[in-house]
């Protein structure tokens, strides 16, 4: 934006240049340009290298439309989405993990305060719970067969069963419509709930387990075993994709980050470990014990052990520090903790029922109604189910790296032929090369020696591809000098020499050294007894009157 003369005079009088103070409109444009970059559909096409004018014009119009749509999405984000998620801020020397739930509930609004509650159900517990992907509904299950479904917006009981058997572990893959279960016989079941058929049924072979979680990034199932191992499974593989030794005792809890590249494990060895699933290496190890783990949408890690809950926050570089803590009533044993999607709420299932606490900054403040809508109506839910069935992914799409889907498969290597087949083909090619009739040339070029040399060249050309397949180079095989290492100094240098009737062998590995072998076998064979060998300073041997006895020692 050009500056007027009055603005320049005012800037000179005040001593401050306006060029270091961009206008409000310029700030808004820069912010809009920055936000619109994440909505662009890849890199723009390079129109300068195109020669076709028609194609160049079409692509220019399309790129202009892409830019306009990205700016429109950035403008909508500014007004429809909150700028940042919630957070908990301490004053002075106060620590965030010392702030209690009573203090948080007093400060928040009435609707948020309703999300913190306690359900005392001592008869059918201990309880475990799970939220739907939108966070609208919660399913609770008791160890004595009590199963219930609750609407978290209205806090109404939708359905309740009390005649179920004892559940062990279940996971539902919503994009694949697969219900995954593991029983007390260490059998892993995959069942397609849209058709009712069993997709896979495998034995883990590592004993009974009650630790199972699904990776939201690639839908791979992770199991924690009593031997300290964590295995990862997909329905199209009989054997686990990955087997990791994570702890020196039984694995008690397992959780995956929403990004898919971070895994948290807890074991009976009183260790909590964070793992990088791209390298399968441990990032951090903390001395703590946990019976249950869960990651929030914003990366907070909740741990539960006994009657205490602790929330950890990433301070940068996957370095987690204590963020909040909550103590249940004495005697309550925590069974499971799980964050509610799109809400700053942590659900706790314990031996006496259910509880819910407020955790500022745990939920994603912006939700996409095409992915998960917490406020959907019954009609929208029915339509969403139909669309999900049409977009259902096949079990074959479950893999460690889902980015491979849609890429071009690299060409397979040609299978090597059997050695006998290659030798037969080589003999046929040699016979065909020998039967070639060479052209007669004048001026002394038809000498028998030259004709024979040309035929040898033709035979070698025919043999060359077969020799490469067989791993040969047409030369006699040479012995590898495996016994004699590379000299790292003058002391380790291997040398063999002969002075008159005395054979000097200087090699630390003289019995297997090919250089010593070659020299000895080339020498004159003369008798020599073992007592004529003397140590040469620990570096080799001194032999007199030949080397035949040394040859016998090999």
Legacy VTK file of the C-alpha trace (Angstrom):
# vtk DataFile Version 3.0
C-alpha trace
ASCII
DATASET POLYDATA
POINTS 554 float
0.000 0.000 0.000
1.575 3.397 -1.014
2.089 6.021 1.725
0.793 9.588 1.429
2.944 12.693 1.889
1.285 13.553 5.213
2.073 10.070 6.563
5.731 10.405 5.555
6.011 13.852 7.224
4.400 12.514 10.385
6.803 9.590 10.395
9.808 11.905 10.106
8.511 14.095 12.954
7.935 11.167 15.305
11.135 9.386 14.258
9.327 6.164 13.401
8.979 4.909 9.856
5.634 3.531 8.786
7.262 0.863 6.682
8.083 -0.974 9.922
4.409 -0.716 10.933
2.278 -2.576 8.390
-1.336 -1.549 8.225
-4.177 -3.596 9.677
-5.369 -4.583 6.201
-1.896 -5.849 5.325
-1.810 -7.944 8.521
-5.164 -9.467 7.662
-4.034 -10.276 4.128
-0.827 -11.893 5.377
-2.756 -13.954 7.915
-5.261 -15.020 5.263
-2.448 -15.982 2.877
-0.769 -18.050 5.585
-3.944 -19.915 6.557
-4.967 -20.592 2.968
-1.755 -22.559 2.295
-2.994 -25.605 4.217
-6.138 -25.743 2.066
-4.268 -25.754 -1.248
-4.506 -28.974 -3.269
-0.841 -29.697 -3.696
1.731 -27.637 -5.557
0.697 -25.426 -8.446
1.407 -26.594 -11.991
4.395 -25.092 -13.797
2.690 -23.350 -16.719
5.865 -21.888 -18.224
7.083 -25.204 -19.602
3.815 -25.948 -21.434
3.669 -25.380 -25.189
-0.035 -26.108 -25.712
-1.879 -22.785 -25.313
-5.277 -24.419 -24.764
-4.024 -26.679 -21.979
-2.099 -23.786 -20.472
-5.260 -21.649 -20.314
-7.357 -24.448 -18.791
-4.787 -25.108 -16.080
-4.491 -21.385 -15.325
-8.259 -21.115 -14.772
-8.238 -24.240 -12.594
-5.372 -22.955 -10.446
-7.244 -19.681 -9.980
-10.343 -21.557 -8.775
-8.225 -23.630 -6.371
-6.751 -20.448 -4.900
-10.178 -18.846 -4.462
-11.581 -21.945 -2.727
-8.562 -22.080 -0.380
-9.054 -18.429 0.589
-12.781 -19.012 1.151
-12.008 -21.945 3.450
-9.469 -19.839 5.357
-12.049 -17.054 5.839
-14.615 -19.579 7.097
-12.062 -21.009 9.528
-11.464 -17.571 11.001
-15.125 -17.140 11.992
-16.338 -20.700 12.535
-13.403 -22.280 14.394
-11.970 -21.174 17.746
-8.435 -19.895 17.634
-7.020 -22.271 20.264
-7.994 -25.041 22.635
-8.475 -24.696 26.381
-5.582 -24.725 28.808
-4.785 -24.670 32.506
-2.554 -21.840 33.718
-0.937 -21.663 37.144
-0.019 -18.458 38.964
3.349 -17.779 40.520
4.985 -20.863 42.015
1.784 -22.884 41.796
1.877 -26.135 39.778
-0.962 -27.185 37.492
-1.001 -30.738 38.843
-1.878 -29.418 42.328
-5.145 -27.805 41.154
-8.155 -29.868 42.254
-11.372 -30.569 40.384
-13.446 -28.565 42.865
-11.509 -25.414 41.965
-11.930 -26.032 38.223
-15.684 -26.715 38.470
-16.247 -23.462 40.394
-14.583 -21.397 37.660
-16.131 -22.881 34.494
-19.595 -22.202 33.086
-22.688 -24.190 34.046
-22.764 -26.415 30.938
-19.128 -27.409 31.410
-19.633 -28.027 35.121
-22.352 -30.589 34.297
-19.769 -32.754 32.545
-18.061 -33.569 35.853
-20.091 -36.204 37.709
-19.931 -39.473 39.669
-22.166 -42.534 39.147
-22.059 -44.871 42.133
-22.919 -48.421 40.945
-21.310 -50.741 43.503
-23.296 -53.920 42.755
-22.277 -54.805 39.173
-18.793 -53.297 38.968
-15.934 -52.802 38.367
-16.807 -50.850 35.212
-15.130 -49.968 31.956
-16.343 -47.422 29.405
-15.788 -46.272 25.820
-16.929 -43.217 23.823
-18.096 -43.112 20.228
-15.969 -41.307 17.638
-18.112 -38.165 17.958
-18.183 -38.234 21.769
-21.988 -38.152 21.799
-22.592 -41.589 23.333
-20.846 -43.645 25.987
-21.038 -47.419 26.406
-20.319 -48.836 29.867
-19.767 -52.459 30.809
-19.564 -54.126 34.204
-17.654 -57.273 35.023
-20.869 -58.995 36.140
-22.628 -58.572 32.789
-24.117 -55.060 33.000
-23.995 -53.189 29.645
-25.553 -49.751 29.137
-25.557 -46.950 26.549
-25.836 -43.304 27.676
-26.438 -40.071 25.734
-23.804 -37.676 27.081
-25.621 -34.521 25.931
-28.918 -35.198 27.681
-27.516 -37.724 30.200
-30.349 -40.137 29.321
-30.096 -43.921 29.458
-30.747 -45.220 25.923
-30.439 -48.982 26.398
-29.452 -51.348 29.181
-28.683 -55.090 29.355
-27.966 -57.170 32.428
-27.859 -60.703 31.008
-24.601 -60.623 29.090
-21.678 -62.904 29.815
-18.380 -61.662 31.161
-16.720 -59.545 28.435
-12.922 -59.680 27.983
-11.736 -57.179 25.319
-13.435 -55.709 22.243
-12.373 -53.172 19.620
-14.432 -51.781 16.737
-12.808 -50.557 13.511
-15.465 -48.139 12.252
-13.947 -47.532 8.807
-13.770 -51.283 8.091
-16.887 -52.383 10.036
-14.811 -55.017 11.806
-15.428 -56.147 15.377
-12.205 -57.444 16.920
-12.216 -59.593 20.050
-9.733 -61.621 22.066
-10.783 -64.405 24.425
-9.218 -66.250 27.328
-7.757 -68.852 24.931
-5.590 -66.163 23.252
-7.660 -66.300 20.051
-7.996 -63.136 17.982
-11.280 -62.839 16.035
-12.162 -60.428 13.216
-15.864 -60.299 12.328
-17.494 -58.140 9.650
-20.662 -56.777 11.276
-22.112 -55.619 7.935
-22.262 -59.196 6.584
-21.851 -61.258 9.758
-18.993 -63.389 8.410
-15.778 -64.198 10.265
-12.925 -62.505 8.411
-10.064 -64.027 10.409
-9.428 -66.172 13.467
-5.855 -66.536 14.728
-4.093 -67.937 17.756
-1.587 -65.486 19.174
0.505 -68.241 20.753
1.627 -65.982 23.621
-0.922 -66.859 26.284
-4.021 -65.167 27.657
-4.138 -61.396 27.294
-6.565 -58.670 28.296
-4.591 -55.723 26.839
-5.793 -54.732 23.363
-5.958 -51.374 21.573
-6.364 -50.275 17.965
-4.133 -47.739 16.243
-6.410 -44.963 14.876
-3.869 -44.160 12.150
-3.767 -47.521 10.357
-6.341 -49.731 12.193
-3.632 -52.186 13.278
-4.493 -54.078 16.476
-1.920 -54.044 19.289
-1.847 -56.769 21.954
0.123 -56.729 25.211
1.243 -60.099 26.552
2.373 -61.501 29.876
5.928 -62.027 28.621
6.504 -58.287 28.130
5.929 -58.422 24.366
3.658 -56.231 22.238
2.416 -57.686 18.953
0.633 -55.903 16.095
-1.881 -57.715 13.893
-3.893 -57.286 10.724
-6.688 -59.611 9.501
-4.826 -60.818 6.402
-1.691 -62.046 8.183
-1.424 -65.259 10.195
1.700 -64.024 11.970
2.045 -60.666 13.746
3.377 -57.771 11.700
5.616 -56.622 14.546
6.767 -58.287 17.766
8.420 -55.930 20.271
9.930 -56.761 23.644
8.816 -53.697 25.608
9.074 -54.703 29.283
10.758 -57.211 31.563
7.386 -58.215 32.978
3.732 -58.480 31.890
2.334 -55.571 29.869
-0.495 -53.945 31.843
-1.613 -51.123 29.529
-1.244 -49.930 25.948
-2.255 -46.757 24.087
-1.699 -45.222 20.628
-1.424 -41.528 19.791
-3.939 -40.199 17.267
-1.034 -39.402 14.923
-0.219 -43.117 14.768
3.560 -42.794 15.264
3.664 -42.774 19.084
2.829 -45.656 21.415
2.759 -45.749 25.219
3.162 -48.980 27.178
3.113 -49.785 30.890
4.377 -52.931 32.583
4.658 -54.677 35.900
8.307 -53.597 36.041
6.992 -50.145 37.106
7.976 -48.502 33.825
6.001 -46.371 31.367
7.672 -46.169 27.956
7.021 -44.034 24.887
7.877 -45.696 21.560
8.478 -44.291 18.078
6.611 -46.658 15.735
8.536 -45.437 12.682
11.852 -46.712 14.053
10.473 -49.032 16.770
12.752 -47.371 19.310
12.026 -46.185 22.841
11.922 -42.385 23.197
11.324 -41.873 26.920
11.146 -44.096 29.989
9.393 -43.006 33.188
9.447 -44.733 36.572
5.731 -45.144 37.245
3.080 -47.835 37.298
-0.204 -47.765 35.379
-3.090 -50.165 34.892
-4.651 -48.106 32.096
-3.435 -45.543 29.541
-5.105 -43.258 27.017
-4.106 -40.424 24.663
-6.362 -37.426 24.042
-6.916 -35.764 20.677
-4.442 -33.008 21.603
-1.759 -35.410 22.830
-2.349 -35.512 26.603
-1.560 -38.861 28.237
-3.759 -40.132 31.084
-2.543 -42.859 33.446
-4.557 -44.655 36.105
-3.290 -46.806 38.940
-5.047 -47.731 42.166
-7.245 -44.771 43.098
-5.126 -42.052 41.445
-5.289 -40.524 37.971
-2.442 -38.507 36.492
-2.415 -36.533 33.231
0.852 -35.834 31.409
1.466 -33.114 28.817
4.040 -32.964 26.040
6.430 -30.075 26.659
8.154 -30.576 23.300
10.107 -33.397 21.709
7.866 -36.077 23.247
9.095 -35.061 26.714
6.019 -35.521 28.899
5.667 -33.745 32.245
2.928 -33.913 34.938
0.006 -31.672 33.997
-2.888 -32.635 36.295
-3.666 -35.139 39.036
-6.894 -36.412 40.574
-7.405 -38.702 43.563
-10.546 -40.820 43.788
-12.272 -41.753 47.021
-10.069 -44.046 49.057
-10.803 -47.661 48.192
-11.881 -47.040 44.575
-9.849 -49.144 42.140
-9.563 -47.571 38.672
-10.288 -49.954 35.798
-10.044 -47.702 32.744
-9.565 -44.055 31.748
-10.614 -42.643 28.372
-10.818 -39.119 26.965
-14.074 -37.910 25.461
-13.598 -36.726 21.853
-14.152 -32.999 21.174
-14.612 -32.300 24.897
-12.231 -31.442 27.732
-13.468 -34.430 29.701
-11.831 -37.612 31.021
-14.041 -40.602 31.821
-13.003 -42.945 34.633
-14.379 -46.421 35.228
-13.702 -47.782 38.705
-14.832 -50.477 41.118
-17.766 -48.434 42.449
-19.131 -47.051 39.179
-18.245 -44.209 36.805
-16.738 -40.745 37.172
-15.983 -37.844 34.863
-13.493 -35.019 35.427
-12.595 -31.851 33.521
-9.206 -31.710 31.765
-8.712 -28.329 30.018
-7.012 -28.614 26.644
-7.579 -32.332 26.060
-10.253 -32.217 23.335
-10.101 -30.956 19.761
-12.013 -27.624 19.684
-12.866 -27.876 15.963
-14.865 -30.785 14.583
-15.729 -31.668 11.000
-19.377 -32.658 10.645
-18.505 -34.918 7.708
-16.227 -36.949 10.001
-17.916 -36.778 13.406
-20.864 -34.624 14.444
-21.662 -34.561 18.182
-24.966 -32.769 17.473
-26.287 -34.966 14.660
-29.989 -35.789 14.450
-31.503 -39.240 13.981
-31.898 -38.676 10.240
-28.294 -37.510 9.900
-27.116 -40.552 11.843
-29.041 -42.885 9.520
-27.654 -41.184 6.415
-24.156 -41.317 7.865
-24.469 -45.057 8.416
-25.459 -45.575 4.772
-22.538 -43.450 3.550
-20.158 -45.328 5.862
-21.313 -48.671 4.445
-20.754 -47.408 0.904
-17.281 -46.143 1.846
-16.342 -49.262 3.825
-12.686 -50.209 3.488
-11.637 -53.770 2.810
-9.554 -55.726 5.366
-6.658 -55.784 2.882
-6.203 -52.018 3.364
-5.035 -52.506 6.974
-1.240 -52.205 7.014
1.530 -50.519 8.970
2.032 -47.790 6.337
-1.347 -46.813 4.812
0.399 -44.309 2.521
1.308 -47.217 0.259
-2.337 -47.392 -0.833
-2.663 -45.722 -4.235
1.024 -45.923 -5.085
2.525 -47.910 -7.939
3.917 -51.277 -6.938
7.618 -51.598 -7.867
8.424 -54.234 -10.509
9.231 -57.631 -9.144
12.669 -59.079 -9.605
12.949 -61.797 -12.163
13.249 -65.166 -10.543
16.620 -66.776 -11.035
16.586 -69.905 -13.087
17.837 -73.166 -11.695
21.544 -73.787 -12.132
20.984 -76.824 -14.338
18.589 -74.936 -16.643
21.043 -72.060 -16.964
23.900 -74.438 -17.787
21.811 -76.198 -20.468
20.876 -72.880 -22.052
24.509 -71.780 -21.943
25.608 -74.947 -23.739
22.988 -74.367 -26.449
24.146 -70.769 -26.875
27.798 -71.900 -27.114
26.923 -74.506 -29.734
25.013 -71.897 -31.744
27.961 -69.489 -31.503
30.410 -72.142 -32.712
28.250 -72.942 -35.722
28.309 -69.361 -36.961
30.043 -68.989 -40.336
32.271 -65.962 -40.426
32.548 -63.772 -43.501
35.686 -64.145 -45.564
37.773 -61.022 -45.845
40.756 -60.162 -48.017
44.241 -58.802 -47.364
45.343 -61.344 -44.801
42.262 -61.196 -42.558
41.346 -64.830 -43.166
44.249 -66.324 -41.288
43.309 -69.371 -39.192
44.533 -67.703 -35.987
42.338 -64.643 -36.533
39.336 -66.763 -37.474
39.767 -68.843 -34.291
40.085 -65.671 -32.226
36.852 -64.281 -33.675
35.046 -67.538 -32.897
36.298 -67.379 -29.316
34.940 -63.834 -29.039
31.530 -64.980 -30.286
31.516 -67.845 -27.779
32.436 -65.495 -24.943
29.640 -63.062 -25.954
27.157 -65.935 -25.835
28.418 -67.101 -22.420
28.531 -63.684 -20.744
24.821 -63.276 -19.746
24.696 -66.804 -18.353
27.872 -66.290 -16.354
26.364 -63.162 -14.792
23.262 -65.133 -13.802
25.373 -67.871 -12.234
27.449 -65.301 -10.374
30.672 -66.102 -12.215
33.018 -63.939 -14.210
34.573 -66.572 -16.441
37.788 -66.604 -14.414
38.961 -69.442 -12.159
37.753 -68.983 -8.577
40.106 -67.239 -6.225
40.446 -68.059 -2.576
39.254 -65.330 -0.251
41.831 -64.105 2.179
39.431 -64.725 5.050
42.048 -65.803 7.539
44.204 -62.690 7.268
42.496 -59.453 8.362
43.188 -56.089 6.859
46.387 -54.648 8.314
45.537 -51.854 10.733
49.197 -51.234 11.563
52.660 -52.422 10.648
52.450 -55.099 13.346
49.484 -56.813 11.715
51.071 -56.796 8.258
51.157 -60.283 6.675
54.427 -61.213 4.954
56.007 -64.440 3.697
59.608 -64.557 2.479
62.453 -66.993 2.060
66.085 -66.446 2.831
68.262 -69.348 1.650
67.080 -72.369 3.671
64.988 -70.338 6.059
61.281 -69.572 5.499
60.031 -66.463 7.307
56.269 -66.448 7.932
54.914 -63.352 9.654
51.128 -63.604 9.978
48.853 -63.729 13.056
46.471 -66.149 11.271
48.999 -68.268 9.414
46.881 -71.450 9.486
44.046 -69.958 7.407
45.841 -67.196 5.502
45.566 -67.730 1.741
48.729 -65.710 1.115
50.746 -68.083 3.308
49.122 -71.081 1.645
49.968 -69.895 -1.867
53.592 -69.186 -0.975
54.122 -72.483 0.828
52.671 -74.662 -1.891
54.861 -72.939 -4.464
58.040 -73.752 -2.538
60.151 -76.803 -2.957
58.741 -79.694 -0.968
61.339 -80.689 1.602
61.032 -82.479 4.885
60.764 -80.422 8.004
59.896 -81.359 11.574
57.715 -79.376 13.958
60.486 -78.826 16.442
62.298 -76.720 13.845
59.575 -74.071 14.097
60.325 -71.191 16.427
58.109 -68.380 17.551
58.809 -65.105 15.801
57.901 -62.695 18.559
54.284 -63.882 18.638
53.769 -62.743 15.059
54.338 -65.981 13.149
56.813 -68.814 12.671
60.338 -69.335 11.377
60.756 -72.480 9.288
63.946 -73.991 8.016
64.621 -76.440 5.193
61.329 -75.990 3.404
57.667 -75.881 4.195
56.201 -79.359 3.740
55.576 -79.892 7.450
53.724 -76.601 7.654
51.614 -77.741 4.715
50.676 -80.850 6.654
49.471 -78.726 9.554
46.757 -77.026 7.470
LINES 1 555
554 0 1 2 3 4 5 6 7 8 9 10 11 12 13 14 15 16 17 18 19 20 21 22 23 24 25 26 27 28 29 30 31 32 33 34 35 36 37 38 39 40 41 42 43 44 45 46 47 48 49 50 51 52 53 54 55 56 57 58 59 60 61 62 63 64 65 66 67 68 69 70 71 72 73 74 75 76 77 78 79 80 81 82 83 84 85 86 87 88 89 90 91 92 93 94 95 96 97 98 99 100 101 102 103 104 105 106 107 108 109 110 111 112 113 114 115 116 117 118 119 120 121 122 123 124 125 126 127 128 129 130 131 132 133 134 135 136 137 138 139 140 141 142 143 144 145 146 147 148 149 150 151 152 153 154 155 156 157 158 159 160 161 162 163 164 165 166 167 168 169 170 171 172 173 174 175 176 177 178 179 180 181 182 183 184 185 186 187 188 189 190 191 192 193 194 195 196 197 198 199 200 201 202 203 204 205 206 207 208 209 210 211 212 213 214 215 216 217 218 219 220 221 222 223 224 225 226 227 228 229 230 231 232 233 234 235 236 237 238 239 240 241 242 243 244 245 246 247 248 249 250 251 252 253 254 255 256 257 258 259 260 261 262 263 264 265 266 267 268 269 270 271 272 273 274 275 276 277 278 279 280 281 282 283 284 285 286 287 288 289 290 291 292 293 294 295 296 297 298 299 300 301 302 303 304 305 306 307 308 309 310 311 312 313 314 315 316 317 318 319 320 321 322 323 324 325 326 327 328 329 330 331 332 333 334 335 336 337 338 339 340 341 342 343 344 345 346 347 348 349 350 351 352 353 354 355 356 357 358 359 360 361 362 363 364 365 366 367 368 369 370 371 372 373 374 375 376 377 378 379 380 381 382 383 384 385 386 387 388 389 390 391 392 393 394 395 396 397 398 399 400 401 402 403 404 405 406 407 408 409 410 411 412 413 414 415 416 417 418 419 420 421 422 423 424 425 426 427 428 429 430 431 432 433 434 435 436 437 438 439 440 441 442 443 444 445 446 447 448 449 450 451 452 453 454 455 456 457 458 459 460 461 462 463 464 465 466 467 468 469 470 471 472 473 474 475 476 477 478 479 480 481 482 483 484 485 486 487 488 489 490 491 492 493 494 495 496 497 498 499 500 501 502 503 504 505 506 507 508 509 510 511 512 513 514 515 516 517 518 519 520 521 522 523 524 525 526 527 528 529 530 531 532 533 534 535 536 537 538 539 540 541 542 543 544 545 546 547 548 549 550 551 552 553
